[in-house]
Amino acid sequence: MAIEPNRYDVWGAADLYESYVGQWSRQVAALFLEWLDPPAGRDWLDVGCGTGAMTKTILHRAAPKSVKGVDPSPDFLQYAKADVDNARAKFEVGDAQSIPAEPESVDVAVAALSLNFVPDPSRAAGEMVRVTRPSGMVAAYVWDYGGAMEMLRHFWDAAAALDPAAAELDEGRRFPLCRPGPLTALFTNAGLMEVDVRAIDVPTPFRTFDEFWAPFLGAQGPAPGYAMSLSEERRAALRERIRSALPIENDGSIRLMARAWAVRGRKP
C-alpha cells in the first residue's frame, strides 16, 4: 500500500510543527505509552521521531534503558537534541524504510504520527519488525484524518466546499492507512502476533479563533501548505468558511477533539 506524496507534505521547521500539531501529539504520546505498558529497562526505537515528543515521553514514563530516535529531517533532530537532554537518548538521521539499526537490537519499536507519510508503510513496518528482538513490541499511532481529528476535518471540509480540487489533498482521503482495518492488516501482514487497535482521544481547546487559525499559516504539512498556496483573497474566504462552521462558544473559545488510532503487536 504505497502512499503518493504531494508537494504539501513538507515537514522541516520544528517550531512551526510544534504550534501546529506537536502540542496534541505530546498528549496522545502519554496515553499511548499507558496502553503499551512496557516493562522498565528496555531498549527503544522511535521511528520518525520528529521533534522528540515521543522520545521525551518514553524517557519520562517508561523508564527505558535507551531510546534511539530516527528521522529524515535534520532540523527536527536538532530541535529534539536540544529539547531532550538525557544520556539515554540519541538521535540519527534515517529513513523508516531503511532503519539505521542492527537486526534484533531493540525491545520496543514505535512510530508516532509518521507511518502514513512513509511512501511504503509495509516496508517501514517490516523494518520495525526486523530491528525488534523476539517477543518484543512494535507499535504506532496515526491521526484519524477521516473522522475525529476535528481541527483538520473542519479545515478540509471547508476547503473542498470552496475548491473541489482541495479534496484530493485531504489526508482523510489520501491516507487510507489511518483507520483500524488497514492498521490491523499492516501489522498482521508484517508477521506480528496479538495485533490490537484502539482509539486515543485528547481535547484540543482553542481560546480564540485566531489561536485556531494561526498554525495553518506556517506552511508545515498538507493543510497549512495548501492554505499558504492560496491568494490572500481565497485564503480569507477559507478562513471565514471555517469560522462559520466551528462550534464557537459565547466567550470565543473552541472545544474540539483529536483522535488517533493506535496499533500494537508482538514479534514471534
Secondary structure as UniProt FT lines:
FT   TURN            7..8
FT   HELIX           14..17
FT   HELIX           18..22
FT   HELIX           23..36
FT   STRAND          43..47
FT   TURN            50..51
FT   HELIX           53..61
FT   STRAND          66..71
FT   HELIX           74..83
FT   TURN            87..88
FT   STRAND          89..93
FT   TURN            96..97
FT   TURN            103..104
FT   STRAND          106..112
FT   HELIX           115..117
FT   HELIX           121..131
FT   STRAND          132..143
FT   TURN            145..148
FT   HELIX           150..162
FT   HELIX           164..169
FT   HELIX           171..174
FT   TURN            176..177
FT   HELIX           180..189
FT   TURN            190..191
FT   STRAND          193..206
FT   HELIX           209..213
FT   HELIX           214..217
FT   HELIX           222..229
FT   HELIX           232..245
FT   TURN            250..251
FT   STRAND          254..266
//
